[in-house]
Amino acid sequence: MYDIYWTVIAVGDLKTVIIPFAFSSFFLRPRISGLHRTGLLKHCMLLLSTEVQPSAVIFILWVCFALSAAIYLAKRNIRKKGVLEPYEQAHYNHLHKWLNHKWDFIVMQATEQYKAGKERKKADRVVFDCQERAYWIVNRPPRRTHSAMDRGPDRLMDPNADENMFYQQAIMRSKVKSSVSLGALVKYTTTYKTHDPFLAPCTPSNPWQTDNDTYWTLNTRSVQVPTKMRVERWSFSFFELLNDLRGRDDFKIFLKKEFSGENLAFWEAAEELKWGTAASMSAKAEIIFKTFLAPGAPRWINIDGRTMGLTVKGLEHPQRYVLEAAQTHVFLLMKKDTFFRYLKSPVYKDIQKKALNPEPHNFSPAQLEQNAQNRSPGIHPMIIWQQEEEEKAKAAAASAPVDVKAMMSKIDRKK
């Protein structure tokens, strides 16, 4: 939060006005203390209640905003050791030229704020720096970008660009008819209407209202027999199927019968690389290359040569999104072909028949009160996650190829 410094400004023959020169800090941090809020508002109201003309008041507040921006840029210049973004450097030079008579004071305030920021904890410092930078990007945006503060027809106009070029780009930009977009919205709403807990009741009952956790138990990730609503949702889109771990397991059974499980296995491996830890990134990338991409790999995936070349070249210096192109290619292959064959397969039809359709609960007021009294704390999400990771490890160990030589050596040692 900016410190509050008082400065005296005289505007022409008008009376001298005392105002907080860090006025914009009132809008910068929502967590500013109540005392500072009250003080800032009181002095701003005092400023507005004086006999100063409105144009002079606006000019004074604009000067205060410019001083705050100058302090921010000076502080950022100290932190970055003189290396600013081009648009920040342009603003810095302009303010330095315009406020040259106050620059020593600005640098002094920026230095004090920089020292105070270094005394904060690292997490608080990072959060504050992000908030401050976002504030000034909105209020002092880079040139040739649309300001979030614009209103009206000028919102989409760049005053520094050629107007004819702007209209040519607008004409060439692809557009969708409003009837098409509204039709897609109606279709989406109709599809998901019965699955939205705000629009349709939960079956068998809403656990937040009845204190009965049957709904959560029936919809856990690793439940043996899912509900009909859950199985129906898998057919909405391929993303819905993959996003549900129970549906993904059922899809694996179908792929195993068709001897084409390598695509889904590669997609899951790419997700683990993308969301895993940085320390294990190189090891995971090497395993993925040997398993799916290397010539003669045990689970080699069929992707086009250009995508394969880019992926193999990127794995020389692995990063989280190095498999993005190959993963997207595999995802589209499964979405356009395998997904629709799965929906018509006996595997999906069989799970539809076995799916549960729980009857809705009709609790009386006395039963609801008893449920509230018997309420028990649920399992922590971290415990559930650990259990799922253990199950994955066991499944991976069970499906791993058996080393015959190692097994024979163990038997010989026991003898």
N, C-alpha and C positions, 0 to 999 in steps of 0.2 A: 504494500500500500504506500502511496506517496505520502511523505510528511507534509504537513500543512505549513506553508511559509506565507507570511503576510507582506504584501508589497503596496506601496503608495503610488498611485497613478493619477496624474493630472491631465485632463483633456481640455485643451484650449483655455478659455476663460471660465470654464465650469468649475465647480467646487472639487476639491481633492477627495478621492474615494479610496477607502481601504478595503481590499478584497483578498480572499485566499487565492494565491496564484496557481496552486495545484487543484483548480476547480474540477478538472476533468476526472480526477481520481475518485470523485463521488460516484461517477457512473462506471468506473473501471472495475471496482471490486465490490461484489454484492455482500461480502463478509466484513465490510468496514464496520467498526464499532458504532454502537448507537450514539455515543457521545460525539464522535466526529460527524456522524450524519446530522445530528441536531445542530452542531456548530456551523457546519457548512450551509445548511438550509437557512439558519438564522441570519448569517452574514450575507447570503445571496439575496434573501428577502429585504435585508437592510439596504443592499445596493439598489434593488429595484424600487424601493420606496423613496429614494432620494429624488432630488429635482433634476437629475441628469436626464438628458434627452434619450429616447429609446435607441437612436442610432449610435449614440456614444456608449450606451450600455452594451450593445451588441459588439461594438469594436473592442471594448475592454475585455469582454468574455472571450473574444476571438484571440486577443493578445495572450490571455492566460492559457488558452488551448495551445497556441504556438509555443509558449514557454515550456509547457509540459511535453510537447513533442520534441522539442530541442533537448530537454533533459534525457528523455528516453533514448534518442539517437546518440547523444554523447555517452551515455552509459553503455549502450550496445557497442559503440566504437571502442570503448575501453576494454570491454569483454572480448571482442573479436580482434583486438590489437590492430585496429585500423582497416580491417578487411570487412567492408559492408557490401550488401547487395547493391547492384547498380542504381535501382530506384531509391534505396535508402541513402546512398551517397549523394544523389541529386538533391533529395530533401535536406540532407545534412548541410551541403554547401549553400543551399538557398537560405536556410535558417541562420547559418553562420554569418552570411553577408548581411542579412536583415537585422539580426540581433547582436551585431558585433560589439556594441557598447555594453551588453550584459553577458558576454560570453564567459568571462572569468567566473562570474557567479553561477552560470549554468554548469560549467565543468566542475565547480566545487560541489554543487548539489548532486551531480551525476556520480562523482567519486564517492560521496558519502553513502548514497543509495547502493552503489556497487559493493562497498565494504559491508554494509548492513545485510545485503543479500548473501554474502559469503558466509555469514554467521548462522544462516538458517540450515536446517537439515536438507540433505540432497533432494529427497522426494518433494519437500515443500518448495524448494528452490526451482525445481524443474516445472512443477505445476504453475507456480507464479509466473515464470518466464513464458510459458505457453499461453497463459491467460493474457499477459501483457502484450505479447506479440500478436495474438488474435485481435485484441482490441485495436491496435494501431494498424493492422492490415485492413480492418473494416473502415476505420476513420481516416486513414491515410493510405489508400490502396495504391499499388503500383500503377504506373501509367499504362494506358492501353488495356486496362481491365475494367470490368463493369463494377461499379461501386455498389455495395449492398445498401447504401443509404439513399440511392436515387429513387425517385418516385415518378409515376406517370409515363408518358411516351418516351422520355429521355432515358428510361431504365435500360433499354436495349441499344442505345446509341453511344458510340465512342466518339467524343468530340475531337479526338486527334486523328481519326481515320477518315479516309475519303468516303463521302456519303454514297456515291454511286457504287463503290466497291462493296459497301455494307449491304446495299439492296441486292446486288448480284449474288452475294453469298447467301442471303436470305432466300432468294428464289431457288438456288441450287440445293438448298438444304432439304433432305427428305422429310416429308410430312405424312401424317396419318389422318384420314378423315375422322371427324368427330363422331360420325355414326359408327365407324369401325371400332374406335376406342371405347365408346359407350357400350357397344355390343359385347366387347371383350370384358368390360367391367361387370355387366349384367350376368354374363356366363360364369365368371369367377364367383360372384356373389351367390348365384343359384347353386353352384357346385359345393361351396364350402358352408352354405347356410346351416345345414343340419349338424355340422362339425364345429360350429362356433359356440362356445359356452355362453356367450352373451345373447345369442339369438335363439338357441335351442337348449333345453334342459340337459344336464349331465345324467347319464344312465350308469348305475342305478340311482345315485343321488350326488348332490354337490357336497364334497367333504367339508368345504368351508362353512356351509350352512348347517349340516347335520352332524358334524364331528364323527362321521363314519368314513373310514379310509378304504372302503371296498373299491371305489373308482380308481384310486391310485394303485392298489394292489393288482387290479386287472390290467392296468396299463403300464406296468413296469417294463423296463427295457428287455429283460431276459425271460419274460413269462412264457410258459410252454404253449398255452393255447390263447391266442389273442381274441379280442372282441370283434364282432362283425363290423362295427364302425371303423375300427382300426384297419382291418383288412380292406374295407372299401376305399379307404383313403389312399392305399398303395396304388390303386388304379388311376388316381387323378393325374399323376405325373411320375416320371422316372426319378425326379429329385425327391419326391415324397417317399418313394420306396427306399432309396439309399439313405435318407435322413433317419429312417426308423431302423434301429439295429435289429429288431425282430424280423422286419420285412427283408432286410439285407441277408439275414441268415437263411430265410426261405428262398430267396433268389439264388443264394450259393448252392442250395440243394438242386435247384433246376439246372444251373450251369454245370454242376458236377455230373449230372446225367447226360448232358450234351457234350461233355469233355471240352468245355470252353471257359473254365474258371480263371484263366490267366488274366483276362481283361479286368475283371473285378479285383483280383488280387493286386494287380499293378495300380489300379485306381486307389485302393486302400493304402498301399505302400507310399504313393505320392502324397496322400493326405497326412500320413504319419511324418513324412519328411517336412511337409509344409508347416505343420503345427507342433512338431517335436522340439526338443531342446537343441540349442546351437552346438553343444559339445558332441552330440551324437550324429551330427549332420553328415560328416565325411564318411563315417562307418556305414550309415544307412544308404548313402548314395552309392557306395561301392557294392553293397549287397544287392541293391536294386539293379545295378548295371550287370552284375554276374547272373542274376536270376532271370531278368526279363529282356535285356537289351544286347548282351554280348552274343557274338556268333556261336551258335550251338548251345544257347542257354536252355536250361531245363524247362522254363516256362516262357519261352520267347513270344513276344506280342507282335502282331502283324500291323505295322503302321507304315505310312509312305516314307520313301527314302529321304525326302527333304526334312521332314520332322525328325526322323531317326538321326540324321546327321547333325542337326542343330542340338538335339538332346544329348548325344554322345559328346559333342564338343563342349557343351555347357557343363557336363559332369566332371570335366578336368578341373574346374574351380566351382565346386558345388555351392549352391545357395538355396534358400527355401523354395523359390519359384522356378528352379531350373527344369522341372518336369511339367511345367504348366501346359506347353504346347502338346506334348504327348498325352498328358492326362485328358485334355479337352478332346483330342482326337478319339481316344478310347471311349470317353463318356458319350460322345455323339454316336459312335458305332453301336454301343449297347442301347442307347435311347431309341435309335431309328429301327433297329432290327430285333435285338434280343429281348427288349422289354415287352414288345407286343406279342412275341411268341410265348413269353412267360405268362402273360395274362390269359392266353388261350390254352395253356398247358394243364395237364392233370394235377400238377403240383399246386398251382394257385386255386384250382377248383376244389381240390381236396381240403385246403386250409379254409376255404370259404364255408364248406360244409361243417367242419369241426369248430368253427369260430363260435364264441359264446355270444348270447344275446340276453344280458341280465335284465331281470324284471325290475321296474322302478320301485324304490323304497317309499312306503307311506308311513312315516313316523308320526306318532301322536306327540303332543306337547310333553307328556310325561317321559316318553322314550327319548326325545331330544334332550331333555334335562339330564337324563341318565347318561346319555352319550357324552354330554359335556363333562359330567363328573368322572367318567371312566376314560377321559382323553389321555393318551400316552404320547410322549415325544417321539417324533419320527426318526428314522435312520438318517444320519448326517450324509450329505451328498459325497463327501470325501470317502466315507466307508463304502458306499455303493460303488464308487469309481475304483477303489482298490480291489473290491471283490470282482468287478468286471475285468480288471487287468489280470488278476490271477487266473480267471477262467480263460482269458485269451492266451496267456502263457501256457496253460495246460493243453489247450487245443492245438497251439503251435507245436508243442513238444510231441503231441500224439501224432500229428500229421507229418512231422519231419522224417526224412528218409533214415532208415536204420543202418548204422555202420556195422557190417557183419564182422569185420576184423576186430573192432573194439569189443563187440559182444563175445567173440570167441576167446579173446585174451582175458576178459573178466571171468569166463567159465574156467579157463585153465588155471587162473590164480586161485579160485575157490577150491579146485581139486588139489 
